[in-house]
């Protein structure tokens, strides 16, 4: 059995504290949380490199379950293995569970109050901004040349104007990426697989919620 070191326990406590704090920022779904995750994990704690955020979102979005929970599992496993993933997932879901429980009770009591309905409309509008910022940050790290730009644009058009299920795009993305790399190698072109991103402090302030 592995003997736990003080450093291991410290990492687990840091994981729990961070994701417990980030949990309430998942209003509107996990994608609205990506900007906050990047700010904390990349810019402040340097647990991930800027380019790894795109990898995290790709894995979290393609796996079953919520993006926020899957992202927490990704980071937790990278830092502290299986136990780290368990701690991170528990930490990020606990505050959300408590908030939903309380809001459900309050919603039943005040669901017909106009001010409450207006407040929810305001939250919906703010969530749109969070998702746009997250998409911009991920795109800046993931779109590195014309082929990747074309893949992104075609995917958006297919989602908007066809009934194609997103799972086919998730499965088709890796196939297209491998094919593009293979063609570039045959043609003797450089095959870049990671974008060089300067490690700098975020220049945007993200809307976050804390307990």
C-alpha positions in Angstrom: 0.0 0.0 0.0 1.3 3.4 -0.9 2.4 5.6 2.0 0.9 9.0 1.8 3.3 11.9 2.0 2.6 15.3 3.2 2.9 16.7 -0.3 0.2 14.2 -1.6 -2.3 15.3 1.0 -1.5 18.9 0.2 -2.2 18.4 -3.5 -5.6 16.7 -2.7 -6.6 19.5 -0.3 -5.7 22.1 -3.0 -7.7 20.2 -5.6 -10.7 20.0 -3.2 -10.5 23.7 -2.3 -10.1 24.9 -5.9 -12.9 22.8 -7.4 -15.2 23.4 -4.5 -14.7 27.1 -5.2 -15.2 26.7 -9.0 -18.3 24.5 -8.6 -20.8 27.4 -8.2 -19.4 29.0 -11.4 -21.0 26.3 -13.6 -24.2 28.3 -14.3 -25.2 27.6 -17.8 -23.3 24.3 -18.1 -19.7 23.2 -18.0 -18.6 25.2 -21.1 -19.4 28.4 -19.2 -16.8 27.3 -16.7 -13.9 26.8 -19.0 -12.7 30.4 -18.7 -12.6 30.2 -14.9 -10.8 26.9 -15.0 -8.1 28.3 -17.3 -7.7 31.3 -15.1 -7.2 29.3 -12.0 -5.4 26.2 -13.3 -3.2 27.7 -16.0 -2.6 31.3 -15.1 -2.6 31.1 -11.3 -1.4 27.6 -10.3 0.3 26.5 -13.6 -1.0 23.0 -13.2 -1.7 22.8 -16.9 0.0 24.5 -19.9 -2.1 26.8 -22.0 -2.3 24.4 -24.9 -3.5 21.6 -22.6 -6.8 23.4 -22.0 -7.9 22.4 -25.5 -7.0 18.8 -24.8 -9.0 18.9 -21.6 -12.1 20.3 -23.3 -11.8 17.8 -26.1 -11.6 14.9 -23.7 -14.3 16.3 -21.4 -16.7 17.1 -24.3 -16.3 13.7 -26.0 -16.7 11.6 -22.8 -20.1 10.8 -21.3 -21.2 13.2 -18.5 -21.0 16.9 -17.9 -18.1 18.9 -19.2 -17.3 20.5 -15.8 -17.2 17.2 -14.0 -15.1 15.6 -16.7 -12.7 18.5 -16.7 -12.3 18.2 -13.0 -11.6 14.5 -13.4 -9.0 15.3 -16.1 -7.1 17.8 -13.9 -7.4 15.7 -10.7 -6.1 12.6 -12.5 -3.2 14.5 -14.1 -2.1 15.8 -10.7 -2.9 13.0 -8.3 -4.1 9.9 -10.1 -7.4 8.2 -9.6 -7.8 9.6 -6.0 -7.2 13.1 -7.3 -9.9 12.6 -9.9 -12.3 11.4 -7.3 -11.6 14.3 -5.0 -11.9 16.9 -7.8 -15.2 15.4 -9.0 -16.6 15.3 -5.5 -15.5 18.9 -4.8 -17.0 20.3 -8.0 -20.4 18.5 -7.6 -20.9 19.1 -3.9 -21.6 22.9 -4.0 -23.7 22.6 -7.1 -25.8 19.9 -5.5 -26.4 22.1 -2.4 -27.2 25.1 -4.5 -29.7 23.2 -6.7 -31.3 21.8 -3.6 -31.7 25.2 -2.0 -32.9 26.9 -5.2 -35.4 24.1 -5.9 -37.0 24.7 -2.5 -36.9 28.5 -3.0 -38.2 28.2 -6.6 -41.2 26.3 -5.4 -42.0 29.1 -3.0 -41.3 32.1 -5.2 -41.7 30.8 -8.8 -44.4 33.3 -9.6 -42.6 36.4 -8.3 -41.8 38.7 -11.3 -38.4 39.8 -9.8 -37.3 36.2 -9.5 -38.2 35.6 -13.1 -36.3 38.7 -14.2 -33.2 37.7 -12.3 -33.1 34.3 -14.0 -33.4 36.0 -17.4 -30.3 38.1 -16.5 -28.4 35.0 -15.5 -29.2 33.4 -18.9 -27.8 36.5 -20.7 -24.6 36.4 -18.7 -24.1 32.7 -19.5 -24.1 33.5 -23.2 -21.2 35.8 -22.7 -19.3 33.2 -20.6 -19.7 30.5 -23.4 -18.5 33.0 -26.1 -15.4 33.8 -24.0 -14.7 30.1 -23.5 -15.1 29.4 -27.2 -12.7 32.2 -28.1 -10.1 31.0 -25.6 -10.3 27.4 -26.8 -10.3 28.4 -30.4 -7.2 30.6 -30.0 -5.3 27.7 -28.5 -6.6 25.0 -30.9 -6.9 26.7 -34.3 -3.3 26.8 -35.5 -3.5 26.8 -39.3 -5.9 26.8 -42.3 -6.9 23.1 -42.0 -7.9 23.4 -38.3 -9.8 26.6 -39.1 -11.7 24.8 -41.9 -12.5 21.9 -39.5 -13.9 24.4 -37.0 -15.9 26.4 -39.5 -17.4 23.3 -41.2 -18.3 21.8 -37.8 -20.1 25.0 -36.8 -22.0 25.1 -40.2 -23.0 21.4 -39.8 -24.3 22.0 -36.3 -26.3 25.1 -37.3 -27.8 24.0 -40.6 -28.1 20.2 -40.5 -29.6 17.7 -38.1 -26.2 15.9 -37.8 -25.6 14.7 -34.2 -22.6 16.2 -32.5 -21.2 12.8 -31.7 -20.3 12.4 -35.4 -18.3 15.6 -35.3 -16.5 14.5 -32.2 -15.6 11.2 -33.9 -14.8 12.8 -37.2 -12.5 15.4 -35.7 -9.7 13.0 -34.8 -10.1 11.2 -38.2 -9.8 14.5 -40.1 -6.8 15.5 -37.9 -4.9 12.3 -38.6 -5.7 12.5 -42.3 -4.4 16.1 -42.5 -1.2 15.2 -40.8 -0.7 12.2 -43.1 -1.2 14.3 -46.2 1.2 17.0 -45.0 3.9 14.4 -44.3 3.4 12.9 -47.8 3.7 16.4 -49.3 6.8 17.1 -47.2 5.1 19.9 -45.3 5.6 20.6 -41.6 3.0 19.0 -39.5 2.3 21.2 -36.5 0.3 19.5 -33.7 0.6 22.0 -30.9 0.2 25.8 -31.0 2.9 27.8 -29.3 1.1 30.0 -26.7 2.8 32.5 -24.5 2.4 31.9 -20.8 0.9 35.2 -19.7 -1.6 36.4 -17.2 -5.2 36.5 -18.5 -6.2 40.0 -19.7 -9.9 39.4 -19.1 -11.9 39.3 -15.9 -14.2 36.4 -15.9 -17.5 36.3 -14.1 -17.2 33.8 -11.3 -19.4 32.7 -8.4 -18.0 31.8 -5.0 -19.4 30.3 -1.8 
